[in-house]
């Protein structure tokens, strides 16, 4: 059986929010020397927040039992039980 770490999934969402925050702060403090990157920052932040919104929506569906948790399964949220080597089922 495959197991999903909801803690790891929330951690990834948190990292995305921190990234958007870092971009916004960098632009606000004038720490981005390239004007093209300054102009693209709002679009990048918006894209990050859209991914966060979608992730939270899907996570909510899983928690309410409306969606299969396996749909969240990715390398960053696999639990230790999933990482076992098939040749040694007891670890």
Helices and strands as residue ranges (DSSP letters): H 6-28, H 35-63, G 69-72, G 75-77, H 80-83
